[in-house]
Amino acid sequence: MGARKVVAIHQPNFFPWLGYFDKICRADLFVYLDHVENNPRDPLWTKRVKIIASNGESWLTVPLVRPKSSIFVPIKEMQVSPGYFERKHLKTIQQSYGKSPFFEAIMPMVEAFYASSNVYIANRNIQFIEELCKQLGVTTQRVRSSEFTWKNKSTDLLIEILEHFQATAYLSGGGASGYQEDFKFAEFGFDLIYQRFCHPTYEQRNTEEFHPGLSIIDVLMNCGFEGTEKLLKTGKS
């Protein structure tokens, strides 16, 4: 028997929540699933996330170009719609977190996302995630699915990816049980591990009640890089 190799697969989300980074940390290999097709009009985590504003939870949504030739496009080809959403987002983040203890340390990385000239949302998202992994000392190997050629879809695609990278186990997100065919993993000899992330609490501004599942921006602004790294070690899966 060879050494155990846990692979996690996830689309490149926009300013993802803490559980996304827990998933990366728990895997030996993390695959950004950026070649699959989605509808840019849908409420995808690729383009939107929640933060805490002065009036409670608030969405940050990046507008995407609506394709003319087809409803669905590969995630890696989804383009940010030109406009002034960057200014609006930055103003909202400034108003929401301007008095947070780590605002000055975190804001430059946030501003870099909005200042990017890259038109592809996946590229921007991955660039942000990669930079944050560097800041948090995350050493998990990470690759993009679009760098390879795949034949299958849905659960069969996951199996194909696991086989390609010689995985022994698949780390699945907690919400996947409703659509993936779990029995197939055992059929192909893979252990199926459900993440079951238990969100640790921390002090949040502008709210008396703790709100789990917000953007990593909320965690960073309130806890800093060091505090966020500690939370990743205390969050239980």
PEKA-V818632 format. One record per residue. N is the residue number from 1. PSI is psi in whole degrees, 0 to 359 (* if undefined). Layout:
{{N;PSI} {N;PSI}}
//
This chain:
{{1;133} {2;178} {3;150} {4;138} {5;111} {6;126} {7;134} {8;147} {9;128} {10;146} {11;153} {12;98} {13;160} {14;120} {15;62} {16;166} {17;173} {18;324} {19;331} {20;318} {21;331} {22;319} {23;317} {24;314} {25;327} {26;350} {27;156} {28;331} {29;132} {30;126} {31;119} {32;114} {33;84} {34;3} {35;345} {36;156} {37;143} {38;169} {39;115} {40;341} {41;340} {42;158} {43;71} {44;147} {45;348} {46;335} {47;356} {48;156} {49;161} {50;145} {51;180} {52;120} {53;184} {54;335} {55;20} {56;200} {57;140} {58;141} {59;139} {60;120} {61;124} {62;120} {63;135} {64;152} {65;133} {66;119} {67;145} {68;329} {69;335} {70;152} {71;322} {72;142} {73;154} {74;143} {75;321} {76;343} {77;359} {78;129} {79;144} {80;131} {81;129} {82;145} {83;209} {84;25} {85;330} {86;314} {87;320} {88;316} {89;313} {90;323} {91;318} {92;316} {93;319} {94;313} {95;325} {96;324} {97;8} {98;332} {99;8} {100;151} {101;335} {102;21} {103;312} {104;327} {105;328} {106;327} {107;323} {108;324} {109;324} {110;315} {111;327} {112;324} {113;313} {114;337} {115;351} {116;142} {117;359} {118;127} {119;348} {120;123} {121;323} {122;318} {123;316} {124;315} {125;314} {126;322} {127;318} {128;313} {129;318} {130;317} {131;319} {132;321} {133;321} {134;315} {135;328} {136;358} {137;29} {138;124} {139;1} {140;134} {141;139} {142;135} {143;163} {144;134} {145;333} {146;351} {147;357} {148;171} {149;128} {150;151} {151;333} {152;177} {153;168} {154;222} {155;325} {156;328} {157;317} {158;315} {159;317} {160;317} {161;316} {162;318} {163;318} {164;319} {165;12} {166;46} {167;159} {168;342} {169;149} {170;125} {171;110} {172;145} {173;157} {174;337} {175;9} {176;345} {177;340} {178;344} {179;340} {180;152} {181;91} {182;326} {183;336} {184;331} {185;315} {186;323} {187;326} {188;7} {189;20} {190;139} {191;139} {192;120} {193;122} {194;135} {195;310} {196;53} {197;128} {198;110} {199;119} {200;151} {201;158} {202;168} {203;121} {204;143} {205;159} {206;19} {207;144} {208;336} {209;135} {210;135} {211;107} {212;162} {213;11} {214;173} {215;150} {216;339} {217;319} {218;317} {219;313} {220;316} {221;326} {222;335} {223;343} {224;179} {225;314} {226;317} {227;324} {228;320} {229;321} {230;321} {231;323} {232;332} {233;338} {234;340} {235;129} {236;137} {237;*}}
//
